[in-house]
Amino acid sequence: VLSIDASAALEMEGVAAVYTYQDVVQAVAPRPIPMRRGAYSGLERFLQYPLAGEKVRYVGEPVAVVVAESRYLAEDALDAIEVEYEPLPAIVDVWGSMKGDVLLFEEHGTNLALEYEGSLGDADSVFAEADYTRKEEFRCHRHTGNPLETRGLVASYDPGTGDLTVWGETKVPHFNRGVLASLLEIPEHRIHFVEPDVGGGFGIRGEFYPENFIVPFCSMKLGRPVKWIEDRMEHLIAANHSREHVCQLEIAATNDGVILGMRAEIYGALGGYVRTHGASVPISVGAMLMGPYHIPNYRWRVQSLLTNKVGMGTFSAPGRYESCFFRERILDMVAADLGIDPTELRSKNLIPSSAMPYEVGVTRPDSSPMVYDSGDYQAVLDKALELIDYAEIISLGGQLKDGKYHGVGVACFVKSTGGGQPYEGARIVVSGADQVAVYLGIATMGQGHETSMAQICAEGLGVPIEYVSVYHGSTDLMPYGGGTHASRGTIMAGNAVFKAALELREKILG
């Protein structure tokens, strides 16, 4: 960015202000948006500031913000801003990033944000002696969530009290409040996050984006409420993307289909900056690649690389989607090569129920071993095959019948729940014979917490569910909360509610 001329925009009727990076750093100390997950050492070098300063690293990065009396006036004023750019070569994939001919952050001398290698067993020895091996390269392109509701925020600052209220989607309200307090340099207790009804999170909504700073900043500067509603084009070029990975996967097996080991080279495209999820998605691809199978030898390397694209975040089943595709695809190839039915191959290698709890080992940086606590995977597969009448379907494979070609695909995966922060809180207040209030620290984005938490509380207290009201969606209700993501809401908050209900019942009954 060589220069920004906003003079014409500022002269337009109805325009209240135009702010750039320089305006921000004159008001508060420049601080990047921190990570909340996957915050591995070294990634902090590549964090994003709310407004671009000297360089724009992806199409969609905020450079300037206009505040006007209407959306139409604001968009006209944006068109009047003159930005002079010096064009730079772009890196569009992991291969270009690895070459290092072009660096997104010259001062750090690399586009490799994080490299992690893991090993369980002795994969190299197994591959040297295996009856059968195969190597393939797979790719997942970029995906993003595209909800009917785009992102939006309303911020209102009260100069008299110093209180700032922010309305909008936030799956991690207490984390976002803490980040905003740090960036705006105001006490955390002065910020009130309120989340209205939101129709789904999809991984991408409710994270702390640049706009989560920009809108409240504008409200504080102007001393009046400010609203921003994202349009569809903004959403596609600015909200988190996910999925973009390349995996070079090798598998070793016996001639009768017993998996001996796997080796994987995984390349994750983080985009132009490290966002709030750090490198958790590429790391998860490697951690989940073994799935529900007993694979005694596994060696993998994950390289998280910068590209000139929107930053990577989560999208439903982050890391699990990619790893499942990579693994199950090569298993089908193995089955075809060895002449084994795909379901038989999987049955030979599923972790048996007798092995539960099954300890996999350490699969992530700075973490404890991954353990599958329970499960009968073979019984589940058998039941699924029975329900679809697999024997009948497979007999029609490749045949044209009733105008349709018939075939069947099989894939197995295991789902983890209760992820994220290992804590959650709930508060229960009894204010009358038939009045019970449950206060939650989690957000709700269509999960139905109003019903499930009322049921849990009613059972714990031993009262009719009609007595119970559930309150959520405001940081004023609870001092902390881990948020709603990673399939944790019901497990973590539900247990907090149940424990609180049991303790309260014991107090009441003496």
Rosetta blueprint (number, residue, H / E / L):
1 V L
2 L L
3 S E
4 I E
5 D E
6 A L
7 S H
8 A H
9 A H
10 L H
11 E L
12 M L
13 E L
14 G L
15 V E
16 A E
17 A E
18 V E
19 Y E
20 T E
21 Y H
22 Q H
23 D H
24 V H
25 V H
26 Q H
27 A H
28 V L
29 A L
30 P L
31 R L
32 P L
33 I L
34 P L
35 M L
36 R L
37 R L
38 G L
39 A L
40 Y L
41 S L
42 G L
43 L H
44 E H
45 R H
46 F H
47 L E
48 Q L
49 Y L
50 P L
51 L L
52 A L
53 G L
54 E L
55 K L
56 V L
57 R L
58 Y L
59 V L
60 G L
61 E L
62 P L
63 V L
64 A E
65 V E
66 V E
67 V E
68 A E
69 E L
70 S L
71 R H
72 Y H
73 L H
74 A H
75 E H
76 D H
77 A H
78 L H
79 D H
80 A H
81 I L
82 E E
83 V E
84 E E
85 Y L
86 E L
87 P L
88 L L
89 P L
90 A L
91 I L
92 V L
93 D L
94 V H
95 W H
96 G H
97 S H
98 M H
99 K H
100 G L
101 D L
102 V L
103 L L
104 L L
105 F L
106 E H
107 E H
108 H H
109 G L
110 T L
111 N L
112 L E
113 A E
114 L E
115 E E
116 Y E
117 E E
118 G E
119 S E
120 L E
121 G L
122 D L
123 A H
124 D H
125 S H
126 V H
127 F H
128 A H
129 E H
130 A L
131 D L
132 Y E
133 T E
134 R E
135 K E
136 E E
137 E E
138 F E
139 R E
140 C E
141 H L
142 R L
143 H E
144 T L
145 G L
146 N L
147 P L
148 L L
149 E L
150 T L
151 R L
152 G E
153 L E
154 V E
155 A E
156 S E
157 Y E
158 D E
159 P L
160 G L
161 T L
162 G L
163 D E
164 L E
165 T E
166 V E
167 W E
168 G E
169 E L
170 T L
171 K L
172 V L
173 P H
174 H H
175 F H
176 N H
177 R H
178 G H
179 V H
180 L H
181 A H
182 S H
183 L H
184 L H
185 E L
186 I L
187 P L
188 E H
189 H H
190 R H
191 I E
192 H E
193 F E
194 V E
195 E L
196 P L
197 D L
198 V L
199 G L
200 G L
201 G L
202 F L
203 G L
204 I L
205 R L
206 G L
207 E L
208 F L
209 Y L
210 P H
211 E H
212 N H
213 F H
214 I H
215 V H
216 P H
217 F H
218 C H
219 S H
220 M H
221 K H
222 L H
223 G L
224 R L
225 P L
226 V E
227 K E
228 W E
229 I E
230 E L
231 D L
232 R H
233 M H
234 E H
235 H H
236 L H
237 I H
238 A H
239 A L
240 N L
241 H E
242 S E
243 R L
244 E L
245 H E
246 V E
247 C E
248 Q E
249 L E
250 E E
251 I E
252 A E
253 A E
254 T L
255 N L
256 D L
257 G L
258 V L
259 I E
260 L E
261 G E
262 M E
263 R E
264 A E
265 E E
266 I E
267 Y E
268 G E
269 A E
270 L E
271 G E
272 G L
273 Y L
274 V E
275 R L
276 T L
277 H L
278 G L
279 A L
280 S H
281 V H
282 P H
283 I H
284 S H
285 V H
286 G H
287 A H
288 M H
289 L L
290 M L
291 G L
292 P L
293 Y E
294 H L
295 I L
296 P L
297 N L
298 Y E
299 R E
300 W E
301 R E
302 V E
303 Q E
304 S E
305 L E
306 L E
307 T L
308 N L
309 K L
310 V L
311 G L
312 M E
313 G L
314 T L
315 F L
316 S L
317 A L
318 P L
319 G L
320 R H
321 Y H
322 E H
323 S H
324 C H
325 F H
326 F H
327 R H
328 E H
329 R H
330 I H
331 L H
332 D H
333 M H
334 V H
335 A H
336 A H
337 D H
338 L H
339 G L
340 I L
341 D L
342 P H
343 T H
344 E H
345 L H
346 R H
347 S H
348 K H
349 N H
350 L E
351 I L
352 P L
353 S H
354 S H
355 A H
356 M L
357 P L
358 Y E
359 E E
360 V E
361 G E
362 V L
363 T L
364 R L
365 P L
366 D L
367 S L
368 S L
369 P L
370 M E
371 V E
372 Y E
373 D L
374 S L
375 G L
376 D L
377 Y H
378 Q H
379 A H
380 V H
381 L H
382 D H
383 K H
384 A H
385 L H
386 E H
387 L H
388 I L
389 D L
390 Y H
391 A H
392 E H
393 I H
394 I H
395 S H
396 L L
397 G L
398 G L
399 Q L
400 L E
401 K E
402 D L
403 G L
404 K E
405 Y E
406 H L
407 G L
408 V L
409 G L
410 V L
411 A L
412 C L
413 F L
414 V L
415 K L
416 S L
417 T L
418 G L
419 G L
420 G L
421 Q L
422 P L
423 Y L
424 E L
425 G L
426 A E
427 R E
428 I E
429 V E
430 V E
431 S E
432 G E
433 A L
434 D L
435 Q E
436 V E
437 A E
438 V E
439 Y E
440 L E
441 G L
442 I L
443 A L
444 T L
445 M L
446 G L
447 Q L
448 G L
449 H H
450 E H
451 T H
452 S H
453 M H
454 A H
455 Q H
456 I H
457 C H
458 A H
459 E H
460 G H
461 L H
462 G L
463 V L
464 P L
465 I H
466 E H
467 Y H
468 V E
469 S E
470 V E
471 Y E
472 H L
473 G L
474 S E
475 T L
476 D L
477 L L
478 M L
479 P L
480 Y L
481 G L
482 G L
483 G L
484 T L
485 H L
486 A L
487 S L
488 R L
489 G H
490 T H
491 I H
492 M H
493 A H
494 G H
495 N H
496 A H
497 V H
498 F H
499 K H
500 A H
501 A H
502 L H
503 E H
504 L H
505 R H
506 E H
507 K H
508 I H
509 L H
510 G L
